[in-house]
Amino acid sequence: MTGCALTNAWQQARQRLALLESELDPATRRRIVDAGIGPGAHCLEIGAGGGSIARWLCQTVGPTGRVLATDIDPGLVASDAPPGLEILQHDLTRDPLPAGAFDLVHARWLLHHLPDIDDAIERLSAALKPGGLLLVEEPDFYPVHAGHAGSPPLYARFMDALTRAVVASTGRDCYWARGLPSLLIRHGLQDVQAAADVAVLHGGGPLARFYQLSGRQARPRVLDGAYMPAADYDAALALLDDPELWAFGACTVAAWGRRPE
């Protein structure tokens, strides 16, 4: 996978990812626990990022379990990895995974960076044991553009420019995640279920700071791609500090299903 606009090598990447983790981790943990993942389970965390879920999984599965965390740049998850956490530098678009090895495979806010989502789902599904669970969580930015009442149009323009720049190298968009349940069914997973959480953003809050840092990191790509004039883009970055700003962020769509026995 090449051309990623939001790499872990950026000097503020850990802070950016920690803000996203604080927003998304509670729901992810709840879904994994509700699925029955516990002591002794073998788990694969794809695109581990800052590593919060991988570290939590180590506690959840205990010494009799296994957790493998992968990332194209695993430096952040490796920097404070707990004992027993396996770490692998891995590119899902080309590198193989252990076949039929895991009770849980989890990927969060990863697939929209990839050019071929069907290939990714096929690879992730093949890593499951029979009966194993695939949990995928992806952002769909439709709430940002569902209506501008109560939030400045500048914010919606900023989010559109940011998301377009982030996925420009893959030819994708950030409005497809509502189709995740059908995607899992198409790839033969069973007992498919889904849920969605719409985030509410408050200027100066953790989610606003996450998008602000993402915007700063992606700024060169936004300007090079002429997705938004520099003055407007910088004004939107400043707007995210305004405590009077209330707006929708992305909707995280979660879908999960099991490999047939």
C-alpha positions as CSV (number, residue, x, y, z in Angstrom):
1,M,0.0,0.0,0.0
2,T,1.6,3.2,-1.1
3,G,0.7,6.9,-1.0
4,C,-1.0,7.0,2.3
5,A,-1.7,10.6,3.3
6,L,-1.9,9.9,7.1
7,T,1.2,7.9,7.9
8,N,2.4,6.9,11.4
9,A,5.8,8.5,10.7
10,W,4.4,12.0,11.2
11,Q,5.7,13.6,14.4
12,Q,2.2,14.1,15.8
13,A,0.8,10.8,14.6
14,R,0.6,9.2,18.1
15,Q,-1.4,12.2,19.4
16,R,-3.7,12.1,16.4
17,L,-4.3,8.4,16.8
18,A,-4.8,8.6,20.6
19,L,-7.6,11.1,20.0
20,L,-9.3,8.8,17.6
21,E,-8.9,5.8,19.9
22,S,-10.6,7.7,22.7
23,E,-13.6,8.2,20.5
24,L,-13.8,4.7,19.0
25,D,-12.4,2.3,21.5
26,P,-15.4,1.9,23.9
27,A,-17.7,0.7,21.1
28,T,-15.0,-1.6,19.6
29,R,-14.3,-3.2,23.0
30,R,-18.0,-3.7,23.6
31,R,-18.6,-5.4,20.3
32,I,-15.6,-7.8,20.8
33,V,-16.7,-8.7,24.3
34,D,-20.3,-9.2,23.2
35,A,-19.0,-11.6,20.5
36,G,-17.6,-13.8,23.2
37,I,-13.9,-13.1,22.6
38,G,-12.2,-13.9,25.9
39,P,-9.4,-15.9,27.6
40,G,-7.5,-18.2,25.2
41,A,-8.7,-16.5,22.0
42,H,-6.4,-16.0,19.1
43,C,-6.8,-12.5,17.7
44,L,-5.5,-10.5,14.7
45,E,-5.5,-6.7,14.8
46,I,-4.9,-5.4,11.2
47,G,-3.7,-1.9,10.9
48,A,-3.0,-1.6,14.6
49,G,-2.1,2.1,14.4
50,G,-1.4,3.4,17.9
51,G,-2.1,-0.1,19.4
52,S,-4.8,0.6,21.9
53,I,-7.0,-2.3,20.9
54,A,-4.1,-4.7,20.5
55,R,-2.9,-3.9,24.0
56,W,-6.4,-4.3,25.4
57,L,-6.8,-7.6,23.5
58,C,-3.7,-8.9,25.2
59,Q,-5.3,-8.3,28.6
60,T,-8.6,-9.8,27.4
61,V,-7.2,-13.1,26.0
62,G,-4.7,-13.6,28.8
63,P,-1.5,-15.7,28.7
64,T,-3.3,-18.6,27.0
65,G,-4.4,-16.5,24.1
66,R,-2.6,-14.9,21.2
67,V,-2.6,-11.4,19.7
68,L,-0.9,-10.5,16.5
69,A,-0.8,-6.8,15.6
70,T,0.1,-5.7,12.1
71,D,0.7,-2.4,10.5
72,I,2.5,-1.1,7.4
73,D,4.5,1.0,10.0
74,P,4.3,-0.7,13.4
75,G,6.5,1.7,15.2
76,L,3.8,3.2,17.4
77,V,2.3,-0.1,18.6
78,A,5.8,-1.5,19.1
79,S,7.0,1.4,21.3
80,D,5.1,0.3,24.4
81,A,4.0,-3.3,23.5
82,P,3.0,-5.5,26.4
83,P,4.7,-8.9,26.9
84,G,3.2,-11.5,24.6
85,L,2.0,-9.1,21.9
86,E,3.3,-10.2,18.5
87,I,4.0,-7.4,16.0
88,L,4.4,-7.7,12.3
89,Q,5.2,-5.1,9.6
90,H,2.6,-6.0,7.0
91,D,0.9,-4.6,3.9
92,L,-2.5,-6.1,3.6
93,T,-2.5,-5.4,-0.2
94,R,0.3,-7.8,-0.9
95,D,1.7,-9.7,2.2
96,P,0.2,-13.1,3.2
97,L,-1.5,-13.7,6.5
98,P,-1.6,-17.0,8.5
99,A,-4.5,-19.0,7.1
100,G,-7.3,-20.3,9.3
101,A,-5.5,-19.2,12.5
102,F,-7.7,-16.7,14.3
103,D,-10.9,-16.6,16.4
104,L,-11.1,-12.8,15.8
105,V,-9.8,-10.6,13.0
106,H,-10.4,-6.9,13.5
107,A,-9.8,-3.9,11.2
108,R,-10.9,-0.4,12.0
109,W,-10.8,2.7,9.8
110,L,-8.4,0.9,7.5
111,L,-10.2,-0.3,4.4
112,H,-11.0,3.1,3.0
113,H,-7.3,3.6,2.5
114,L,-7.1,0.5,0.2
115,P,-7.7,0.3,-3.5
116,D,-9.4,-3.1,-3.5
117,I,-11.7,-3.7,-0.6
118,D,-13.0,-7.0,-1.9
119,D,-9.5,-8.4,-2.0
120,A,-8.9,-7.1,1.6
121,I,-12.1,-8.8,2.9
122,E,-11.1,-12.1,1.2
123,R,-7.7,-12.0,2.8
124,L,-9.1,-11.2,6.2
125,S,-11.7,-13.9,6.0
126,A,-9.1,-16.5,5.0
127,A,-7.2,-15.8,8.2
128,L,-10.2,-16.9,10.3
129,K,-10.6,-20.2,11.9
130,P,-13.9,-21.9,11.0
131,G,-16.5,-20.2,13.2
132,G,-14.1,-17.2,13.7
133,L,-15.4,-13.6,13.7
134,L,-14.4,-10.8,11.3
135,L,-15.2,-7.4,12.7
136,V,-14.8,-4.4,10.4
137,E,-15.4,-0.8,11.4
138,E,-15.2,2.0,8.7
139,P,-16.2,5.7,8.5
140,D,-18.9,6.9,6.3
141,F,-19.0,10.7,6.2
142,Y,-22.6,11.1,5.0
143,P,-23.7,12.9,8.3
144,V,-21.3,15.8,7.6
145,H,-23.2,16.5,4.4
146,A,-26.7,15.5,5.4
147,G,-27.5,19.1,6.1
148,H,-25.8,22.2,7.2
149,A,-28.3,23.5,9.8
150,G,-26.4,24.4,12.9
151,S,-22.9,24.0,11.5
152,P,-21.0,26.3,9.2
153,P,-20.7,25.3,5.5
154,L,-17.0,25.9,5.8
155,Y,-16.7,22.9,8.1
156,A,-18.4,20.6,5.5
157,R,-16.2,21.9,2.7
158,F,-13.1,21.2,4.9
159,M,-14.2,17.6,5.6
160,D,-14.9,17.0,1.9
161,A,-11.5,18.3,1.0
162,L,-9.7,16.3,3.7
163,T,-11.4,13.0,2.9
164,R,-10.9,13.4,-0.8
165,A,-7.2,14.1,-0.3
166,V,-6.8,11.1,2.1
167,V,-8.3,8.6,-0.4
168,A,-7.1,10.2,-3.6
169,S,-4.3,7.6,-4.2
170,T,-6.8,4.7,-4.1
171,G,-9.6,6.0,-6.3
172,R,-12.1,5.4,-3.5
173,D,-14.3,7.7,-1.5
174,C,-15.4,7.9,2.2
175,Y,-19.2,7.2,1.6
176,W,-19.3,3.5,1.1
177,A,-19.2,2.0,4.6
178,R,-23.0,1.6,4.8
179,G,-22.5,-1.3,2.4
180,L,-20.3,-3.3,4.7
181,P,-23.0,-5.8,5.8
182,S,-23.7,-6.7,2.2
183,L,-20.0,-6.9,1.5
184,L,-19.4,-9.5,4.2
185,I,-22.4,-11.6,3.0
186,R,-21.0,-11.5,-0.5
187,H,-17.8,-13.0,0.8
188,G,-19.5,-15.9,2.4
189,L,-19.6,-14.8,6.0
190,Q,-22.6,-16.0,8.1
191,D,-24.7,-14.5,10.9
192,V,-23.8,-11.0,9.7
193,Q,-24.8,-8.1,11.9
194,A,-24.2,-4.4,11.8
195,A,-24.4,-1.2,13.9
196,A,-23.6,2.4,13.4
197,D,-22.4,5.3,15.7
198,V,-22.7,8.9,14.6
199,A,-20.1,11.1,16.3
200,V,-21.0,14.6,17.4
201,L,-18.1,17.0,17.2
202,H,-17.6,20.0,19.5
203,G,-15.0,22.7,18.7
204,G,-11.9,22.3,20.8
205,G,-12.9,18.7,21.9
206,P,-11.0,15.5,21.3
207,L,-12.8,14.7,18.0
208,A,-12.3,18.2,16.7
209,R,-8.6,18.0,17.6
210,F,-8.3,14.7,15.8
211,Y,-9.7,16.2,12.6
212,Q,-7.6,19.2,13.0
213,L,-4.4,17.2,13.3
214,S,-5.5,15.0,10.3
215,G,-6.1,18.2,8.4
216,R,-2.7,19.6,9.2
217,Q,-1.0,16.4,8.2
218,A,-2.9,16.2,4.9
219,R,-2.6,19.9,4.1
220,P,0.1,19.5,1.4
221,R,-2.1,17.0,-0.4
222,V,-5.2,19.1,-0.1
223,L,-3.4,22.1,-1.6
224,D,-1.6,20.1,-4.3
225,G,-4.8,18.6,-5.4
226,A,-6.6,22.0,-5.3
227,Y,-9.4,20.5,-3.2
228,M,-9.8,23.8,-1.3
229,P,-8.1,27.2,-1.3
230,A,-5.4,27.6,1.3
231,A,-7.0,30.5,3.1
232,D,-10.3,28.7,3.4
233,Y,-8.7,25.5,4.5
234,D,-6.7,27.2,7.2
235,A,-9.8,29.1,8.4
236,A,-11.5,25.7,8.8
237,L,-8.6,24.4,10.8
238,A,-9.0,27.4,13.1
239,L,-12.8,26.9,13.2
240,L,-12.2,23.4,14.8
241,D,-11.0,25.3,18.0
242,D,-14.2,27.3,18.3
243,P,-16.2,26.2,21.3
244,E,-19.4,27.4,19.6
245,L,-18.9,24.8,16.8
246,W,-21.2,21.7,17.0
247,A,-21.4,19.4,14.0
248,F,-21.5,15.8,13.0
249,G,-18.3,13.8,12.4
250,A,-18.1,10.6,10.5
251,C,-20.5,7.7,11.2
252,T,-18.6,4.6,12.1
253,V,-20.3,1.6,10.5
254,A,-19.5,-1.7,12.1
255,A,-20.3,-5.1,10.5
256,W,-19.3,-8.5,11.7
257,G,-19.8,-12.1,10.6
258,R,-18.4,-15.6,11.0
259,R,-16.5,-17.9,8.7
260,P,-18.7,-20.9,8.1
261,E,-17.9,-24.0,10.1
